Amino acid sequence: MRQTPQGVPLLDYVRTAGLPAVTVQHWAGEHGAYGPRFTGAHAHDFLLLLYVADGALVARVDGSERTIATGDAFVIAPGAVVTPGERAPDGDVWAVSFPPDAVDPAAAAPLVSWRGHPLLAPFVGNHRGGGQRLRVPAEDRPAWLAHLTDLDAELRGRRDGYADAARAHLTLLLVRLGRLDIDGPDELGVDPLVAQVLEFVENRYHEAISLRDVAAAVGLTPGHLTTVVGRATGRTVQQWITERRMREARRLLADTDLTVADVARRIGYRDAGYFVRRFRSAHRVTPTAWRRGEP
């Protein structure tokens, strides 16, 4: 398991070839919980949306404790440190986790790019606070619950067309989320220097860039840059480079007939064997198996 620069475990979103990259968990009282639950302080390498249909839970994110009650949605961006409570959620609570490309395969990965995306923007605002609580009006709550229930049913049933149906339900949930008012100042919360770093990665990931190249571009030493980016995002610069390359690799494998060697070159790896090892490390399968949809 990877760790953030602060030593907190960083949970990756586990992708499976051929399956939509979205996971639903539902707690309905002590006997209704399902799915693994990480009990210690940790950060997510994906987006997390919580919705309390009934009851309450206490969320501790980046050291700030919040009580989330009936009708509340709560969003947590990647990199925020989450400390679970000692008790399971009390009541009827839903959690939806997904990487940005589950909604839009072309969505830019860096947090600073999400502000302009109508579905991802709520995960950026006031990011210094770690999490956002948004109140769902009473008249809209049946629709929220219906989307969550249907999304869960599609992912479990896996009937024909379920991947498209799941993406549609997730999109509609995020549309509804974007219409809510955030309970605090809408601040980007990303240091301009970090924004410059992530923009450099976005523009140059397909080249053979390194930490040293990024540091030189922003006028910092590699060590200082690692500290700044790690504290702000929960990832190292190299992890941002790798994540962007892997996202493009998945797109090329799915949408083109390029050879694995050509894909490697397109995303900045001169050595195809090294690319295969990096891809296997990130996805637990080879690029060829991923293209074929093999688990």
C-alpha positions in Angstrom: 0.0 0.0 0.0 1.3 3.4 -0.9 1.6 6.3 1.6 1.2 10.0 1.4 4.3 12.1 2.1 3.0 12.5 5.7 3.1 8.7 6.2 -0.7 8.2 6.0 -1.8 5.1 4.0 -3.1 6.2 0.5 -5.9 3.9 -0.7 -5.9 3.4 -4.4 -9.1 2.9 -6.4 -8.9 -0.8 -7.5 -9.8 -0.9 -11.2 -10.9 -4.1 -13.0 -10.7 -4.4 -16.7 -14.1 -4.3 -18.4 -15.9 -3.0 -15.3 -17.1 0.6 -14.6 -14.9 2.4 -12.2 -17.5 3.2 -9.5 -18.2 1.5 -6.2 -21.3 1.8 -4.0 -21.4 0.9 -0.3 -24.6 1.0 1.8 -24.9 0.9 5.6 -28.4 0.4 7.0 -27.9 -0.2 10.7 -25.4 -2.5 12.3 -26.4 -5.5 10.2 -26.6 -3.8 6.9 -23.0 -2.9 6.2 -21.1 -4.6 3.4 -17.7 -4.2 1.8 -14.2 -3.8 3.4 -13.8 -0.9 5.9 -10.4 0.7 6.6 -10.4 1.6 10.3 -7.3 3.7 10.6 -6.5 7.3 9.4 -6.0 7.2 5.6 -6.3 9.2 2.4 -8.2 8.3 -0.8 -6.8 8.3 -4.3 -10.3 8.8 -5.6 -13.4 10.9 -5.1 -15.9 10.0 -2.4 -19.5 11.0 -2.1 -21.5 10.3 1.1 -25.2 10.6 1.5 -27.2 10.2 4.7 -30.7 9.1 3.9 -31.6 8.7 7.5 -29.6 9.0 10.8 -26.2 10.5 11.3 -22.5 9.9 11.2 -19.4 11.8 12.4 -16.8 12.5 9.8 -13.3 13.5 10.7 -11.5 14.9 7.7 -8.1 16.7 7.8 -8.5 17.0 11.6 -11.9 18.7 11.5 -14.9 16.8 12.9 -18.3 17.2 11.3 -21.6 15.7 12.1 -23.4 14.6 8.9 -27.2 14.2 9.4 -30.3 13.2 7.5 -30.4 14.8 4.1 -26.7 15.8 4.0 -24.3 15.0 1.2 -20.6 15.1 2.0 -17.9 15.1 -0.6 -14.2 14.3 0.0 -11.5 15.0 -2.6 -8.4 12.8 -3.1 -5.6 13.5 -0.6 -7.8 14.5 2.4 -6.9 12.5 5.5 -10.0 10.6 6.8 -10.1 9.2 10.3 -13.1 6.8 10.7 -15.1 6.8 13.9 -15.1 3.9 16.3 -18.7 3.0 15.4 -20.3 2.2 12.0 -22.7 4.8 10.6 -25.9 5.1 12.5 -28.9 4.9 10.2 -29.1 4.7 6.4 -25.9 5.9 4.8 -24.6 5.5 1.2 -21.0 5.9 -0.1 -20.1 6.2 -3.7 -16.4 6.2 -4.7 -15.0 6.8 -8.2 -12.0 8.3 -10.0 -12.7 11.4 -12.2 -12.5 9.5 -15.4 -15.5 7.3 -14.4 -17.6 10.4 -15.3 -15.6 11.8 -18.1 -12.7 9.8 -19.6 -11.2 13.1 -20.8 -11.4 14.9 -17.4 -8.1 16.4 -16.4 -6.7 14.7 -13.2 -5.3 17.6 -11.2 -7.6 19.1 -8.6 -7.0 22.6 -10.1 -8.6 21.4 -13.3 -11.8 20.2 -11.8 -13.1 23.6 -10.9 -14.2 24.2 -14.5 -15.8 20.8 -14.8 -19.5 21.0 -13.9 -19.7 17.6 -12.3 -16.4 17.6 -10.4 -16.3 21.2 -9.2 -18.0 20.4 -5.8 -15.0 18.2 -4.9 -12.6 21.2 -5.2 -14.3 24.1 -3.4 -12.9 24.9 0.0 -10.5 22.0 -0.2 -8.5 23.3 2.7 -11.3 22.1 4.9 -10.9 18.5 3.6 -14.6 17.8 3.1 -17.7 19.7 2.0 -21.2 19.3 3.6 -24.1 20.1 1.3 -27.7 20.1 2.3 -30.2 18.2 0.0 -33.7 19.8 0.0 -36.4 17.5 1.4 -38.2 17.5 -1.9 -35.1 16.2 -3.8 -34.2 13.4 -1.4 -36.4 10.7 -3.0 -34.6 11.3 -6.3 -31.2 11.0 -4.6 -32.2 7.7 -3.0 -33.6 6.4 -6.3 -30.4 7.1 -8.1 -28.3 5.5 -5.4 -30.5 2.4 -5.2 -30.6 2.1 -9.0 -26.8 2.6 -9.3 -26.3 -0.1 -6.7 -28.7 -2.5 -8.5 -27.0 -2.0 -11.8 -23.5 -2.7 -10.4 -24.7 -5.8 -8.6 -26.9 -7.2 -11.4 -24.6 -6.6 -14.3 -27.3 -6.9 -16.9 -26.8 -5.9 -20.5 -25.9 -2.3 -20.7 -25.3 -1.9 -17.0 -22.0 0.0 -17.4 -23.8 2.7 -19.4 -26.7 2.7 -16.9 -24.3 3.0 -13.9 -22.5 5.9 -15.5 -25.8 7.6 -16.2 -27.0 7.3 -12.6 -23.6 8.6 -11.3 -23.8 11.5 -13.7 -27.3 12.5 -12.6 -26.2 12.3 -8.9 -23.3 14.6 -9.6 -25.6 17.0 -11.6 -27.9 17.2 -8.5 -24.8 17.6 -6.3 -23.6 20.6 -8.4 -26.9 22.4 -7.8 -26.5 22.4 -4.0 -25.0 25.2 -1.9 -21.7 24.4 -0.1 -21.8 25.3 3.6 -18.7 27.5 3.5 -16.6 29.8 1.4 -16.0 28.5 -2.1 -12.2 28.6 -2.3 -10.0 26.7 -4.6 -7.6 25.8 -1.8 -4.7 24.9 -4.1 -1.5 26.8 -3.9 -0.7 28.6 -7.2 2.7 26.9 -7.2 1.0 23.5 -7.0 -1.3 24.5 -9.8 1.8 25.4 -11.9 3.3 22.0 -11.1 0.2 20.1 -12.1 -0.3 22.1 -15.3 3.3 21.2 -16.2 2.6 17.6 -15.7 -0.6 17.8 -17.8 1.2 19.4 -20.6 4.4 17.3 -20.6 3.4 13.9 -19.2 4.0 12.3 -22.7 7.6 13.3 -22.6 10.4 11.6 -20.5 10.0 14.1 -17.6 11.2 13.6 -14.1 10.9 15.2 -10.7 14.1 17.2 -11.5 12.5 18.6 -14.7 9.4 19.7 -12.9 11.4 21.3 -10.1 13.5 23.2 -12.6 10.4 24.5 -14.3 9.0 26.0 -11.1 12.4 27.1 -9.7 12.5 24.8 -6.7 14.8 22.1 -5.5 13.4 18.6 -6.0 13.2 18.1 -2.2 11.3 21.3 -1.6 9.0 20.6 -4.4 8.2 17.1 -3.1 7.3 18.6 0.3 5.1 21.3 -1.1 3.1 19.0 -3.5 2.9 16.2 -1.0 1.4 18.5 1.7 -1.1 20.0 -0.7 -2.3 17.0 -2.6 -1.3 13.8 -0.7 0.8 12.6 -3.7 4.3 13.0 -4.8 5.2 14.6 -8.1 6.2 11.3 -9.6 2.8 9.8 -8.5 1.0 12.6 -10.4 3.2 11.9 -13.5 2.5 8.2 -13.3 -1.2 8.6 -12.7 -1.6 10.9 -15.7 0.4 8.4 -17.9 -1.7 5.5 -16.8 -4.9 7.3 -17.5 -3.8 8.0 -21.1 -2.6 4.4 -21.4 -6.0 3.1 -20.4 -7.6 5.3 -23.0 -5.2 4.3 -25.8 -5.6 0.6 -25.0 -9.4 0.9 -25.1 -9.8 3.2 -28.1 -6.9 2.4 -30.5 -5.1 -0.6 -32.0 -1.6 0.8 -31.1 0.9 -1.8 -29.9 1.9 -1.9 -26.3 5.3 -0.5 -27.3 3.6 2.4 -29.2 1.4 3.1 -26.2 4.5 3.2 -24.0 6.2 5.8 -26.3 3.0 7.9 -26.5 3.0 8.4 -22.7 6.7 9.1 -22.2 8.2 5.6 -21.5 11.1 4.7 -23.8 11.2 1.1 -22.4 8.1 -0.9 -23.2 9.0 -3.5 -20.6 9.2 -0.8 -17.9 5.8 0.5 -19.0 4.3 -3.0 -18.7 5.7 -3.3 -15.1 4.3 0.1 -14.1 0.9 -0.8 -15.6 0.8 -4.2 -13.9 1.8 -2.5 -10.6 -1.1 0.0 -11.0 -3.8 -2.3 -12.4 -2.7 -5.9 -11.4 -2.9 -7.0 -15.0 -0.7 -6.4 -18.1 -1.7 -3.8 -20.7 -2.6 -6.6 -23.1 -4.9 -8.3 -20.6 -6.5 -5.0 -19.8 -7.3 -4.4 -23.5 -8.9 -7.9 -23.7 -10.9 -7.2 -20.6 -9.3 -10.1 -18.7 -9.3 -9.9 -14.8 
